[in-house]
Amino acid sequence: MTNLKIHGDAPLGLEGVEGGLAELRGDCARMVPHWVAPAGIAPLPVSPSLIHGVTVPPASARLLDAMSEYGD
């Protein structure tokens, strides 16, 4: 998530921008047909016997071990 807080009197660089949010939303709606996402390729399942060589640094293992269970 992006932190959009502006500190001080920093210029936004929007002095010459015309229109408003409604116009921007309209422009985006007109562009939707041009933004076609490719069809996702579903990965094939991997047998657990083929998964090997995964290492976890000790500090990460301690961190995860110290975390409480979900929902606590």
VOPAGU-2260 file (C-alpha; in pm, 1 decimal, decimal comma):
REM VOPAGU-2260
SITE   aa  ch    i         X         Y         Z
SITE  MET   A    0       0,0       0,0       0,0
SITE  THR   A    1     130,6     344,8     -88,2
SITE  ASN   A    2     160,6     621,8     167,6
SITE  LEU   A    3      -1,6     922,3      -0,6
SITE  LYS   A    4      51,8    1171,4     282,1
SITE  ILE   A    5     206,2    1499,0     171,2
SITE  HIS   A    6     429,5    1680,4     416,8
SITE  GLY   A    7     475,2    2056,0     407,1
SITE  ASP   A    8     399,9    2271,4     105,4
SITE  ALA   A    9     535,0    2034,4    -157,3
SITE  PRO   A   10     396,1    2115,7    -504,5
SITE  LEU   A   11     175,7    1846,3    -651,3
SITE  GLY   A   12     261,9    1926,9   -1013,0
SITE  LEU   A   13    -106,8    1946,8   -1105,8
SITE  GLU   A   14    -127,1    2321,5   -1174,0
SITE  GLY   A   15    -192,6    2280,4   -1548,2
SITE  VAL   A   16    -427,7    1983,1   -1521,6
SITE  GLU   A   17    -782,8    2050,5   -1632,0
SITE  GLY   A   18   -1092,2    1853,6   -1536,4
SITE  GLY   A   19   -1151,4    1660,7   -1223,9
SITE  LEU   A   20   -1204,4    1316,0   -1085,8
SITE  ALA   A   21   -1520,0    1257,9   -1292,4
SITE  GLU   A   22   -1331,6    1333,3   -1613,9
SITE  LEU   A   23   -1045,2    1107,7   -1510,8
SITE  ARG   A   24   -1285,8     823,3   -1434,6
SITE  GLY   A   25   -1450,0     871,3   -1773,6
SITE  ASP   A   26   -1113,4     860,1   -1948,3
SITE  CYS   A   27   -1026,7     539,3   -1762,8
SITE  ALA   A   28   -1362,3     381,3   -1849,8
SITE  ARG   A   29   -1302,0     454,3   -2219,6
SITE  MET   A   30    -958,0     292,9   -2199,4
SITE  VAL   A   31   -1078,7     -32,2   -2038,8
SITE  PRO   A   32   -1113,6    -218,7   -2372,2
SITE  HIS   A   33    -746,2    -143,6   -2445,1
SITE  TRP   A   34    -628,1    -297,9   -2116,1
SITE  VAL   A   35    -689,5    -663,4   -2183,2
SITE  ALA   A   36    -513,2    -892,5   -1940,5
SITE  PRO   A   37    -375,8   -1215,9   -2084,8
SITE  ALA   A   38    -543,3   -1535,3   -1973,5
SITE  GLY   A   39    -368,6   -1678,2   -1671,0
SITE  ILE   A   40    -186,2   -2006,5   -1707,6
SITE  ALA   A   41    -266,8   -2243,2   -1423,1
SITE  PRO   A   42      46,4   -2407,6   -1286,9
SITE  LEU   A   43      53,4   -2784,0   -1280,7
SITE  PRO   A   44      59,0   -2949,5    -938,4
SITE  VAL   A   45     399,0   -3063,1    -815,3
SITE  SER   A   46     447,0   -3387,7    -630,7
SITE  PRO   A   47     572,9   -3329,7    -273,8
SITE  SER   A   48     850,4   -3581,0    -340,2
SITE  LEU   A   49     994,7   -3340,9    -600,0
SITE  ILE   A   50    1014,7   -3048,2    -356,2
SITE  HIS   A   51    1354,8   -3041,4    -193,0
SITE  GLY   A   52    1636,0   -2803,2    -116,0
SITE  VAL   A   53    1425,4   -2543,0      64,1
SITE  THR   A   54    1618,4   -2377,5     344,8
SITE  VAL   A   55    1492,5   -2129,4     602,2
SITE  PRO   A   56    1738,8   -1903,9     781,3
SITE  PRO   A   57    1739,9   -1961,3    1159,3
SITE  ALA   A   58    1632,6   -1601,6    1229,4
SITE  SER   A   59    1326,4   -1641,9    1006,9
SITE  ALA   A   60    1238,0   -1973,1    1166,5
SITE  ARG   A   61    1258,9   -1815,4    1514,6
SITE  LEU   A   62    1044,7   -1523,0    1398,9
SITE  LEU   A   63     773,9   -1752,0    1266,3
SITE  ASP   A   64     791,9   -1973,1    1572,2
SITE  ALA   A   65     740,4   -1669,2    1797,0
SITE  MET   A   66     428,0   -1552,8    1608,6
SITE  SER   A   67      94,2   -1637,1    1760,9
SITE  GLU   A   68    -147,0   -1854,9    1572,6
SITE  TYR   A   69    -395,8   -1690,7    1337,9
SITE  GLY   A   70    -700,6   -1562,1    1521,6
SITE  ASP   A   71    -538,2   -1506,8    1860,9
